[in-house]
Amino acid sequence: MDDDDAPDQALADFKTRNLGGWGVAQIAAGTGLAVYAMWVGIIQPGFRKVPLKLQVPYMPASKAQVNNVMTLLRGRKGGLVDLGSGDGRIVLEAHRQGFTPAIGYELNPWLVSLSRFHAWRAGHHEKVSYRREDLWKVDMTKCKNITVFLAPSVLSLLQQKLQAELPDDALVVAGRFPFTEWTPCRIEGHGVDRAWAYSMQALRQHTFDQNDNITVTDGDSELTKEN
Ligand SMILES: C[S@@+](CC[C@H](N)C(=O)[O-])C[C@H]1O[C@@H](n2cnc3c(N)ncnc32)[C@H](O)[C@@H]1O
């Protein structure tokens, strides 16, 4: 056989060869290992200290979702914080819409670098901030505009943190998944691109109204008036 024919012959051999059970098992194991390595090395690094039930995978917001989030923030001023900022698209758009400072908190170092690259490419790298921090450790007491796109499993826990720390004039906007125990003040969009806005003041007022049991003293007895 001519030397030039060797690659063609090898390819033909490969195509006709029967892999057999052992070959299939090797390919399956190799693929599984590659997927696992990608998950550990690229998609989920930085999450080792985060309990499994609080780990949320990366999935970027769609263009329509970003637009819906921004529509709900229209008329608001000041800073904005995106909790779990992914590749930084919400933060970048918020900066374009005039929010200053616009800050993203993200645990995955690859995504933090990617966000910085996107901001640099857009010429805004000095105006936005991407921090590699665990969102559960962020002090929210001075945040006025907050965006989240996180799994439903963590939203009820996050709700408690936000309710405890945010100022009254804060607005929370959730993309894709709502806070099921909160009543939104506005909703924008449809289907998977939908976004919900929650006013902290309205939520606290609502809770207050529900718990607003006034104790009235009537002679010797005490009456409780329930709203
Ligand atoms: C569904 S993605 C949303 C990305 C981005 N906000 C967007 O709308 O395109 C959720 C992001 O939250 C990040 N994340 C999850 N848990 C986190 C935590 N405890 N601290 C910081 N970031 C976290 C994930 O790495 C992921 O990038």
PDBQT file of the ligand as one rigid body, heavy atoms in Angstrom, charges set to zero:
ROOT
HETATM    1  C1  LIG A 301     -29.466  31.731  36.120  1.00  0.00    +0.000 C 
HETATM    2  S1  LIG A 301     -27.888  32.555  36.172  1.00  0.00    +0.000 S 
HETATM    3  C2  LIG A 301     -28.354  34.255  35.902  1.00  0.00    +0.000 C 
HETATM    4  C3  LIG A 301     -27.235  35.087  35.315  1.00  0.00    +0.000 C 
HETATM    5  C4  LIG A 301     -27.562  36.577  35.103  1.00  0.00    +0.000 C 
HETATM    6  N1  LIG A 301     -28.079  37.217  36.291  1.00  0.00    +0.000 N 
HETATM    7  C5  LIG A 301     -28.532  36.782  33.963  1.00  0.00    +0.000 C 
HETATM    8  O1  LIG A 301     -29.681  37.172  34.249  1.00  0.00    +0.000 OA
HETATM    9  O2  LIG A 301     -28.156  36.558  32.800  1.00  0.00    +0.000 OA
HETATM   10  C6  LIG A 301     -27.549  32.509  37.942  1.00  0.00    +0.000 C 
HETATM   11  C7  LIG A 301     -26.135  32.891  38.283  1.00  0.00    +0.000 C 
HETATM   12  O3  LIG A 301     -26.016  32.987  39.696  1.00  0.00    +0.000 OA
HETATM   13  C8  LIG A 301     -24.721  32.554  40.067  1.00  0.00    +0.000 C 
HETATM   14  N2  LIG A 301     -24.771  32.190  41.485  1.00  0.00    +0.000 N 
HETATM   15  C9  LIG A 301     -25.441  31.156  42.017  1.00  0.00    +0.000 A 
HETATM   16  N3  LIG A 301     -25.280  31.115  43.354  1.00  0.00    +0.000 NA
HETATM   17  C10 LIG A 301     -24.487  32.160  43.677  1.00  0.00    +0.000 A 
HETATM   18  C11 LIG A 301     -23.958  32.652  44.904  1.00  0.00    +0.000 A 
HETATM   19  N4  LIG A 301     -24.204  32.034  46.053  1.00  0.00    +0.000 N 
HETATM   20  N5  LIG A 301     -23.217  33.777  44.873  1.00  0.00    +0.000 NA
HETATM   21  C12 LIG A 301     -22.957  34.401  43.681  1.00  0.00    +0.000 A 
HETATM   22  N6  LIG A 301     -23.405  33.975  42.486  1.00  0.00    +0.000 NA
HETATM   23  C13 LIG A 301     -24.161  32.859  42.478  1.00  0.00    +0.000 A 
HETATM   24  C14 LIG A 301     -24.448  31.395  39.124  1.00  0.00    +0.000 C 
HETATM   25  O4  LIG A 301     -23.065  31.146  38.975  1.00  0.00    +0.000 OA
HETATM   26  C15 LIG A 301     -25.080  31.893  37.836  1.00  0.00    +0.000 C 
HETATM   27  O5  LIG A 301     -24.144  32.553  37.035  1.00  0.00    +0.000 OA
ENDROOT
TORSDOF 0
